[in-house]
């Protein structure tokens, strides 16, 4: 092969490679529409939230008197009945107080009896003085003195009776204090917390200390959820709720909204509202204090035509329309709801009315096309 021929062959190969690369790049730069088909099914709109599981009824059991714990009748996780003894305090101080109060009551009664005897004597003396004074056998001064003695004796009796009632009340108060050294369960339930041990001193001088926390029925729980102010307007009583807890990641629990409380909570300028969610717990898997991740169903549509939410966000450029758009197609302006459909070679806009959306799928109300229609979600370049 001559040098001239070799040179011609090399030039032809280089030209072929250059043309191939040009057409390869030109072909790769042509955008390709990605489509998904419109489907028929359900759309569920939900509000996400987090909350804490609690027993429906929780009672803190304390003591109104001070003393040393002498006996404990309940422990953690123990089922107790209403009226069951949970703890006893050392009663010796209060028994002594009762004895002192009873002694004071006896003394007050004795004083009252003595004053009654004095009153009776003063009344008899006044009766005789009245007769003598009527016959002018007693001076006015002596008669007035007899009247004064009688009124004074009556006042002493009244005072002694008051002291007796006060002493009797002191006895009753001491008896009540003694009875409160026995701490009973106010409800039937489960002990979820115990804060004292035998030999520990508890003081009720400043505030009532909590000894036990009892949950009424752990088969009936509730979730105290925090709902953002942007979502609280859509949350209503009776709406179904599903939630999960970290302890059982593969299990979904069901409940419903019981109450949306009006009192807001503000934390770092974030406003939330406490929403109470019923959480049946027949299997006793849920425990107080667990963190729950909730999904509150605020709206639902069944058997509706739906398209991907991305299809409503797709807006083709003028360049894309020049290559794929049908004759007369234009780029939609403003906030009109438009879906672009594809027949495989061209794309065309279709005005639609949208309904409920779950963020992934959007309902098409009075659809201008049937399910199975390919809709453009994006373009690949």
C-alpha positions as CSV (number, residue, x, y, z in Angstrom):
1,X,0.0,0.0,0.0
2,X,1.4,3.3,-1.0
3,X,1.9,6.2,1.3
4,X,-0.9,8.2,-0.5
5,X,-3.4,5.4,-0.1
6,X,-2.6,5.0,3.6
7,X,-3.1,8.7,4.2
8,X,-6.5,8.6,2.5
9,X,-7.6,5.6,4.6
10,X,-6.6,7.4,7.8
11,X,-8.5,10.5,6.8
12,X,-11.7,8.5,6.1
13,X,-11.5,6.7,9.5
14,X,-11.0,10.0,11.3
15,X,-14.0,11.5,9.5
16,X,-16.1,8.5,10.3
17,X,-15.2,8.7,14.0
18,X,-15.9,12.4,14.1
19,X,-19.3,12.1,12.4
20,X,-20.2,9.2,14.7
21,X,-19.3,11.1,17.8
22,X,-21.3,14.1,16.6
23,X,-24.4,12.1,16.0
24,X,-23.9,10.2,19.2
25,X,-23.8,13.4,21.2
26,X,-26.7,14.9,19.3
27,X,-28.8,11.8,20.0
28,X,-27.9,11.8,23.7
29,X,-28.9,15.5,24.0
30,X,-32.4,14.8,22.9
31,X,-34.7,14.8,26.0
32,X,-36.7,11.7,26.8
33,X,-40.0,11.9,28.6
34,X,-40.5,9.8,31.7
35,X,-44.2,8.8,32.1
36,X,-46.3,7.0,34.6
37,X,-49.8,5.8,34.0
38,X,-52.9,7.3,35.7
39,X,-54.4,4.7,38.1
40,X,-57.6,4.2,40.0
41,X,-57.5,3.5,43.7
42,X,-57.6,5.1,47.1
43,X,-55.9,8.3,48.4
44,X,-55.4,8.9,52.1
45,X,-54.4,12.2,53.5
46,X,-52.8,12.0,56.9
47,X,-51.2,14.3,59.5
48,X,-48.0,13.1,61.1
49,X,-47.2,13.7,64.7
50,X,-45.4,12.3,67.7
51,X,-46.7,11.7,71.2
52,X,-46.3,9.9,74.5
53,X,-48.3,6.9,75.7
54,X,-50.0,7.3,79.1
55,X,-52.7,5.4,81.1
56,X,-56.1,6.9,80.8
57,X,-56.4,7.3,84.5
58,X,-53.3,7.8,86.7
59,X,-53.5,8.5,90.4
60,X,-50.6,9.7,92.5
61,X,-50.9,8.3,96.1
62,X,-49.3,10.4,98.8
63,X,-49.5,10.9,102.6
64,X,-51.1,13.7,104.5
65,X,-49.1,13.0,107.6
66,X,-45.4,12.6,108.4
67,X,-43.6,9.6,109.7
68,X,-41.4,6.6,109.1
69,X,-42.5,3.9,106.6
70,X,-43.2,0.8,108.8
71,X,-44.7,-1.5,106.2
72,X,-45.1,-1.6,102.4
73,X,-48.0,-3.6,100.9
74,X,-47.4,-3.1,97.2
75,X,-44.6,-3.1,94.8
76,X,-43.9,-2.3,91.1
77,X,-46.2,-3.8,88.5
78,X,-48.5,-5.2,91.3
79,X,-52.2,-5.3,90.7
80,X,-54.1,-3.7,93.6
81,X,-57.7,-3.4,94.6
82,X,-59.5,-0.3,95.8
83,X,-59.0,0.0,99.6
84,X,-55.9,-2.3,99.6
85,X,-53.2,-1.2,102.1
86,X,-50.2,0.2,100.2
87,X,-48.2,1.3,103.2
88,X,-48.2,2.0,106.9
89,X,-46.4,4.7,108.9
90,X,-45.2,4.4,112.4
91,X,-48.4,5.2,114.5
92,X,-46.8,5.7,117.9
93,X,-46.6,9.5,117.7
94,X,-50.3,9.7,116.7
95,X,-51.4,7.2,119.3
96,X,-49.7,9.4,121.9
97,X,-51.4,12.4,120.5
98,X,-54.8,10.7,120.9
99,X,-54.1,9.9,124.5
100,X,-53.2,13.5,125.2
101,X,-56.3,14.7,123.4
102,X,-58.5,12.3,125.4
103,X,-56.9,13.4,128.6
104,X,-57.6,17.1,127.7
105,X,-61.2,16.2,126.9
106,X,-61.7,14.5,130.3
107,X,-60.3,17.6,132.0
108,X,-62.5,19.9,130.0
109,X,-65.6,17.8,130.9
110,X,-64.6,17.9,134.6
111,X,-64.3,21.7,134.4
112,X,-67.6,22.0,132.7
113,X,-69.3,19.8,135.5
114,X,-67.7,21.9,138.2
115,X,-68.9,25.2,136.6
116,X,-72.4,23.7,136.3
117,X,-72.4,23.1,140.1
118,X,-71.2,26.7,140.7
119,X,-73.9,27.9,138.3
120,X,-76.6,25.9,140.1
121,X,-75.5,27.4,143.4
122,X,-75.4,30.9,142.0
123,X,-78.9,30.5,140.6
124,X,-80.2,29.3,144.0
125,X,-78.6,32.2,145.7
126,X,-80.1,34.6,143.1
127,X,-83.6,33.1,143.7
128,X,-83.3,33.7,147.5
129,X,-81.9,37.2,146.9
130,X,-84.8,38.0,144.7
131,X,-87.3,37.0,147.4
132,X,-85.4,38.9,150.1
133,X,-85.1,41.9,147.9
134,X,-88.8,41.9,147.2
135,X,-89.5,42.0,150.9
136,X,-86.9,44.7,151.3
137,X,-84.8,42.5,153.4
138,X,-81.7,42.8,151.1
139,X,-80.0,45.9,149.8
140,X,-79.9,46.7,146.1
141,X,-76.1,46.3,146.1
142,X,-76.3,42.7,147.5
143,X,-79.1,41.8,145.0
144,X,-77.0,43.1,142.1
145,X,-74.0,41.1,143.3
146,X,-76.1,37.9,143.4
147,X,-77.2,38.6,139.8
148,X,-73.6,39.2,138.7
149,X,-72.5,35.9,140.3
150,X,-75.3,34.0,138.5
151,X,-74.4,35.5,135.1
152,X,-70.7,34.9,135.7
153,X,-71.4,31.2,136.6
154,X,-73.4,30.9,133.4
155,X,-70.6,32.4,131.3
156,X,-68.1,30.0,132.9
157,X,-70.3,27.0,132.0
158,X,-70.6,28.2,128.4
159,X,-66.8,28.6,128.2
160,X,-66.3,25.2,129.7
161,X,-68.7,23.7,127.1
162,X,-66.8,25.3,124.3
163,X,-63.5,24.0,125.7
164,X,-65.1,20.5,125.9
165,X,-66.2,20.7,122.2
166,X,-62.7,21.9,121.3
167,X,-61.1,19.0,123.2
168,X,-63.5,16.6,121.5
169,X,-62.5,18.0,118.1
170,X,-58.9,17.5,119.0
171,X,-59.5,13.9,119.8
172,X,-61.3,13.4,116.5
173,X,-58.4,15.2,114.6
174,X,-55.9,12.9,116.4
175,X,-57.9,9.9,115.4
176,X,-58.0,11.1,111.7
177,X,-54.3,11.6,111.8
178,X,-53.8,8.1,113.2
179,X,-56.0,6.6,110.5
180,X,-54.0,8.4,107.8
181,X,-50.9,6.4,108.8
182,X,-52.5,3.6,106.9
183,X,-52.3,4.4,103.2
184,X,-54.9,2.7,101.0
185,X,-55.3,2.5,97.3
186,X,-58.0,4.9,96.1
187,X,-58.6,2.9,92.9
188,X,-58.1,-0.6,91.5
189,X,-55.2,-0.7,89.1
190,X,-51.5,-1.4,88.6
191,X,-48.6,0.1,90.6
192,X,-46.4,1.7,88.0
193,X,-44.2,3.6,90.4
194,X,-43.1,3.3,94.0
195,X,-41.0,6.1,95.6
196,X,-40.4,4.9,99.2
197,X,-38.8,2.0,101.1
198,X,-39.4,0.6,104.6
199,X,-37.6,2.8,107.2
200,X,-37.7,5.9,105.0
201,X,-39.0,9.1,106.6
202,X,-41.6,11.0,104.7
203,X,-42.6,14.6,105.5
204,X,-45.9,16.2,104.7
205,X,-45.2,19.6,106.3
206,X,-44.6,21.5,103.0
207,X,-46.3,19.4,100.4
208,X,-47.8,16.0,100.0
209,X,-45.0,13.5,98.9
210,X,-45.9,11.0,96.2
211,X,-45.4,7.4,97.4
212,X,-47.0,5.4,94.6
213,X,-48.4,6.0,91.1
214,X,-51.3,3.8,90.2
215,X,-52.7,3.3,86.6
216,X,-56.3,2.4,86.6
217,X,-56.3,0.0,83.6
218,X,-53.4,-0.5,81.3
219,X,-55.6,-2.3,78.7
220,X,-56.9,1.2,77.9
221,X,-54.2,3.7,77.0
222,X,-54.0,7.0,75.4
223,X,-51.5,9.0,73.4
224,X,-50.9,12.6,74.2
225,X,-49.8,13.9,70.8
226,X,-48.5,17.3,69.7
227,X,-50.1,18.6,66.5
228,X,-48.5,21.5,64.7
229,X,-50.7,24.6,64.3
230,X,-50.6,24.3,60.5
231,X,-52.3,20.9,60.7
232,X,-54.6,21.2,63.8
233,X,-57.4,22.6,61.7
234,X,-57.8,19.3,59.8
235,X,-57.8,17.1,62.9
236,X,-61.2,16.2,64.2
237,X,-62.7,14.0,66.9
238,X,-63.3,10.5,65.8
239,X,-60.7,10.4,63.0
240,X,-58.8,7.0,62.7
241,X,-55.2,6.9,63.8
242,X,-52.4,4.5,63.3
243,X,-49.2,4.6,65.2
244,X,-45.9,2.7,65.9
245,X,-43.6,2.5,68.9
246,X,-39.9,1.7,68.9
247,X,-40.4,-1.4,71.0
248,X,-42.5,-3.1,68.2
249,X,-41.2,-1.6,65.0
250,X,-43.0,-4.1,62.8
251,X,-46.4,-3.7,64.4
252,X,-48.9,-1.0,63.7
253,X,-51.4,0.0,66.4
254,X,-54.8,1.6,65.8
255,X,-56.8,4.2,67.7
256,X,-58.9,7.3,67.1
257,X,-58.9,11.0,68.0
258,X,-60.7,11.6,71.3
259,X,-60.1,15.3,71.9
260,X,-58.2,18.3,70.5
261,X,-57.4,20.5,73.4
262,X,-57.6,24.3,73.0
263,X,-54.7,25.3,75.2
264,X,-51.6,25.8,73.0
265,X,-48.0,24.9,73.9
266,X,-45.3,27.4,72.6
267,X,-41.7,26.2,72.5
268,X,-39.1,28.4,70.6
269,X,-42.0,30.1,68.7
270,X,-43.4,26.8,67.6
271,X,-47.1,26.4,68.5
272,X,-48.5,22.9,69.0
273,X,-51.8,21.6,70.4
274,X,-52.2,18.5,72.5
275,X,-54.4,15.9,70.9
276,X,-55.6,12.9,72.9
277,X,-55.7,9.7,70.9
278,X,-57.5,6.5,72.2
279,X,-55.1,3.5,72.2
280,X,-56.6,0.2,73.1
281,X,-54.0,-2.1,74.6
282,X,-55.7,-5.5,75.0
283,X,-52.3,-7.3,74.7
284,X,-50.7,-5.0,77.3
285,X,-47.8,-4.5,74.9
286,X,-47.9,-0.7,75.2
287,X,-46.3,0.8,78.2
288,X,-46.6,4.2,79.8
289,X,-44.0,6.6,78.6
290,X,-43.4,5.1,75.2
291,X,-42.9,7.4,72.3
292,X,-45.4,6.9,69.5
293,X,-45.2,8.1,65.9
294,X,-48.7,8.8,64.7
295,X,-50.5,9.1,61.3
296,X,-53.9,10.7,61.7
297,X,-56.2,10.1,58.7
298,X,-57.8,13.4,58.0
299,X,-59.4,12.6,54.6
300,X,-59.8,9.6,52.4
301,X,-61.0,8.9,48.8
302,X,-61.7,5.4,47.4
303,X,-61.8,4.3,43.8
304,X,-60.8,7.6,42.3
305,X,-58.6,8.4,39.3
306,X,-55.2,9.6,40.5
307,X,-51.9,10.7,38.9
308,X,-48.5,11.1,40.4
309,X,-48.1,14.5,42.2
310,X,-45.0,15.1,40.1
311,X,-47.1,15.1,36.9
312,X,-48.8,18.3,38.2
313,X,-45.5,20.0,38.8
314,X,-44.1,19.2,35.4
315,X,-43.8,22.3,33.1
316,X,-42.0,21.7,29.8
317,X,-39.7,24.3,28.4
318,X,-40.2,25.9,25.0
319,X,-37.3,23.8,23.7
320,X,-39.0,20.6,24.9
321,X,-42.3,21.7,23.3
322,X,-40.5,22.3,20.0
323,X,-39.3,18.7,19.9
324,X,-42.3,16.9,21.5
325,X,-45.2,19.3,21.8
326,X,-48.2,18.8,19.6
327,X,-49.2,21.5,17.1
328,X,-50.6,24.6,19.0
329,X,-49.4,23.4,22.4
330,X,-48.1,26.2,24.7
331,X,-46.5,26.3,28.1
332,X,-49.2,26.8,30.8
333,X,-49.1,30.2,32.5
334,X,-50.1,31.0,36.1
335,X,-51.3,28.4,38.6
336,X,-53.6,26.4,36.4
337,X,-53.6,22.7,37.0
338,X,-52.3,20.9,33.9
339,X,-51.2,17.4,33.2
340,X,-49.1,16.6,30.2
341,X,-50.0,13.3,28.5
342,X,-47.9,11.4,26.0
343,X,-48.9,9.3,23.0
344,X,-45.3,8.0,22.6
345,X,-44.2,10.6,20.1
346,X,-45.7,13.9,21.3
347,X,-46.9,15.4,24.6
348,X,-50.0,17.6,25.0
349,X,-51.4,19.5,27.9
350,X,-54.7,18.6,29.6
351,X,-56.4,21.0,32.1
352,X,-57.6,19.1,35.2
353,X,-59.4,19.7,38.4
354,X,-57.6,18.2,41.4
355,X,-59.0,16.9,44.6
356,X,-57.3,15.2,47.6
357,X,-53.6,14.6,47.6
358,X,-51.4,12.5,49.9
359,X,-48.1,14.1,48.5
360,X,-47.4,11.1,46.2
361,X,-50.7,10.7,44.4
362,X,-53.3,13.4,43.5
363,X,-57.0,12.9,42.8
364,X,-58.3,14.1,39.4
365,X,-61.9,15.2,39.8
366,X,-64.2,14.7,36.7
367,X,-61.2,13.3,34.8
368,X,-60.9,14.1,31.1
369,X,-59.1,10.8,30.5
370,X,-59.3,7.3,31.8
371,X,-57.0,5.3,33.9
372,X,-54.0,3.9,32.1
373,X,-53.2,7.2,30.4
374,X,-49.5,7.9,30.3
375,X,-48.7,11.2,32.0
376,X,-45.3,12.9,31.9
377,X,-43.6,13.4,35.3
378,X,-40.2,14.7,34.1
379,X,-37.8,14.9,31.2
380,X,-34.4,13.3,30.9
381,X,-31.7,15.2,29.1
